Amino acid sequence: MPLTLVGLVLVGLLVLALLVSVSFWLTFGLIGLALHLLMAGLIGWLADLVVPGSLPWGWFGAILAGLVGSWIGVRLIGQFGPALFGVPIIPGFVGALILAFALSLIARRGRGSLGSV
């Protein structure tokens, strides 16, 4: 009888530890993801301010420009300088500038061809 009770207590503690670790992982994982997206959005928004015109899709476009721009910037110039919430700031900003400039050129070219038809 006491051995069964000890076994039940150990299983209960194991389940409790598992639930606590999963809840911490979900909490910090989701918060980390939200902060990563926030930082990417800020970098995309800053690039949108510098480049004439505006990025499509508002804040969602700024987040995409920051994420894709960070990837482009790291591939072109490497990862150096500070990174905040997993987003390299300098390469991310440079890549987001390149992406925003390319999108503004495509948008202008698209508007120009439609206007001449």
Secondary structure as GFF3:
##gff-version 3
##sequence-region A 1 117
A	DSSP	alpha_helix	2	50	.	.	.	ID=ss1
A	DSSP	alpha_helix	58	77	.	.	.	ID=ss2
A	DSSP	beta_strand	83	84	.	.	.	ID=ss3
A	DSSP	beta_strand	87	88	.	.	.	ID=ss4
A	DSSP	alpha_helix	89	116	.	.	.	ID=ss5
###
